[in-house]
Amino acid sequence: MPSVVAAKFTSLDGIDLVGDLDLPDQQPRIGVVQVHGGGVTRHEAGFFDRMGSGLAAAGAAALRFDLRGHGESGGRQEDLTISGVLNDIRSAVAYLRQVTGVERVGLVGQSFGGGICAYYAAKRPEEVQRLVLLCPRIDYKKRTIDDRPTGLTITWTPRRQPNWLVRALSNTRRRSGTAARC
């Protein structure tokens, strides 16, 4: 019968990470590191727990862990960086290999963790033999910078239209069946 053991390891920059390791009855053939989304924990509302059990029943070792600043792991969410999470994944892969002896490792990433797993696999293809992305967040710049409200709104309402706008509007022509062009 597969078993679940507590996992504790340290990221490359000294953050303590906590997780669960699902182990099969026999020596695992492959290991899987499960990387959760932002703002949740390693359990992903029970989804990663069930997935880990299923992987162990199929003969794979499955490690799910709380990213820094999440769940039982150290750190603060305010200090979370992509490079920090990449360090966490690298440490998780090394821990999984050390504890289980597996050579082949796959990554499963959900949401925020999905995009970072894709980046990790692209940068370290020799370490990742399989990659599964579940609703991955790919465009971090758009999410964390471009779409972030700044708290500052600037509204400009000119009393007169700028000259360039008046010229552009006066040069518009209507064509049959087409919209006005500037």
C-alpha positions in Angstrom: 0.0 0.0 0.0 1.4 3.4 -0.9 2.5 5.7 1.9 2.8 9.4 2.6 5.7 10.8 4.5 6.5 14.3 5.6 9.1 16.1 3.6 11.4 18.9 4.8 14.2 20.4 2.8 15.9 23.7 2.2 15.9 25.9 -0.9 19.1 27.1 -2.3 18.8 30.4 -0.5 18.1 28.9 2.9 14.3 29.0 3.0 12.8 26.0 4.8 10.3 24.1 2.6 7.7 21.6 3.8 5.8 19.1 1.8 4.4 15.5 1.5 6.0 12.7 -0.4 3.8 9.9 -1.7 5.7 6.7 -2.1 4.7 3.5 -3.9 5.1 0.0 -2.4 8.1 -0.8 -4.6 11.1 1.3 -5.8 9.6 4.1 -7.8 10.3 4.2 -11.6 9.9 8.0 -11.9 9.4 10.9 -9.6 7.0 13.8 -9.9 7.3 17.2 -8.3 3.9 19.0 -8.0 4.1 22.8 -8.0 0.9 24.6 -6.8 -0.5 27.9 -7.8 -0.2 31.3 -6.1 -2.1 32.0 -2.9 -2.9 28.3 -2.2 -0.9 25.4 -0.6 0.6 22.1 -1.7 -2.8 20.4 -1.4 -4.5 22.5 -4.2 -7.8 22.0 -2.3 -7.1 18.2 -2.2 -6.5 17.9 -5.9 -2.7 17.4 -5.6 -3.3 15.0 -2.6 -5.5 12.8 -4.8 -3.1 13.1 -7.7 -0.1 12.1 -5.5 -2.0 9.0 -4.3 -2.8 8.0 -7.8 0.8 8.5 -8.9 2.1 6.4 -6.0 -0.5 3.7 -6.8 0.9 3.7 -10.4 4.5 3.3 -9.2 5.7 6.9 -9.1 7.0 8.9 -6.2 5.1 12.3 -5.9 6.4 15.3 -4.0 4.1 18.2 -3.4 5.5 21.1 -1.3 4.5 24.5 -0.2 6.3 27.2 -2.1 8.1 29.9 0.0 5.6 32.2 1.7 2.8 29.6 1.4 1.4 27.0 3.8 3.9 25.6 6.2 7.1 26.7 4.3 9.2 29.6 5.4 9.3 33.1 3.8 6.7 35.7 3.1 4.5 36.0 0.0 5.5 39.7 -0.2 9.1 38.5 -0.9 8.2 35.9 -3.5 10.1 36.2 -6.7 10.2 34.0 -9.8 13.9 33.2 -9.2 13.1 32.2 -5.6 10.4 29.8 -6.8 12.8 28.4 -9.4 15.3 27.8 -6.6 12.5 26.0 -4.7 11.7 23.7 -7.6 15.4 22.9 -8.1 15.7 22.0 -4.4 12.6 19.9 -4.6 13.9 18.0 -7.6 17.2 17.3 -5.9 15.4 16.3 -2.7 13.1 13.9 -4.6 16.1 12.3 -6.3 18.1 12.0 -3.1 15.3 10.4 -1.0 13.9 8.1 -3.6 16.8 7.3 -6.0 14.8 8.1 -9.1 16.6 9.3 -12.1 13.7 10.5 -14.2 11.7 13.4 -12.9 8.5 15.1 -14.2 7.0 18.4 -13.2 3.3 19.1 -12.7 2.5 22.8 -12.4 -0.9 24.4 -11.7 -1.6 28.1 -12.6 1.2 30.2 -11.3 3.3 27.1 -10.7 2.6 25.9 -14.3 4.3 28.9 -16.0 7.3 28.6 -13.7 7.6 24.8 -14.3 7.6 25.5 -18.1 10.4 28.1 -17.6 12.3 25.6 -15.4 12.0 22.8 -17.9 13.1 25.1 -20.7 16.2 26.2 -18.8 17.1 22.7 -17.3 15.9 20.2 -19.9 18.4 17.6 -18.7 16.6 17.5 -15.3 13.0 17.2 -16.5 11.8 14.3 -18.6 8.0 15.1 -18.4 6.1 18.3 -18.0 2.4 18.7 -17.3 0.8 22.2 -17.2 -2.6 22.7 -15.7 -4.1 26.1 -16.5 -0.6 27.7 -16.5 0.0 31.4 -15.9 2.5 32.3 -18.6 2.5 36.1 -18.9 3.8 37.2 -15.4 4.6 40.7 -16.6 1.0 41.3 -17.7 -0.4 39.9 -14.5 2.0 41.4 -12.0 3.0 44.7 -13.6 0.8 45.8 -16.5 -2.6 44.9 -14.9 -1.7 46.0 -11.4 -3.6 49.1 -10.3 -1.2 51.9 -9.4 -3.5 53.8 -7.2 -2.9 56.9 -9.3 -5.4 57.9 -12.0 -4.7 60.8 -14.3 -7.5 62.2 -16.3 -6.9 64.9 -19.0 -9.8 66.8 -20.4 -8.6 69.6 -22.7 -10.7 72.7 -23.2 -9.7 72.7 -26.9 -8.9 69.7 -29.1 -5.1 69.5 -29.8 -4.2 70.8 -33.3 -3.0 67.3 -34.5 -6.4 65.8 -33.5 -8.4 68.6 -35.3 -6.3 68.0 -38.5 -6.7 64.3 -38.3 -10.4 64.5 -37.9 -10.9 67.0 -40.7 -9.0 64.6 -43.1 -11.4 61.7 -42.5 -13.5 60.6 -45.4 -16.4 58.3 -45.5 -16.4 55.6 -48.1 -19.4 53.5 -49.0 -19.5 50.5 -46.7 -16.3 51.4 -44.7 -15.6 53.2 -41.5 -14.0 56.7 -41.4 -10.2 56.7 -41.8 -7.7 59.1 -40.2 
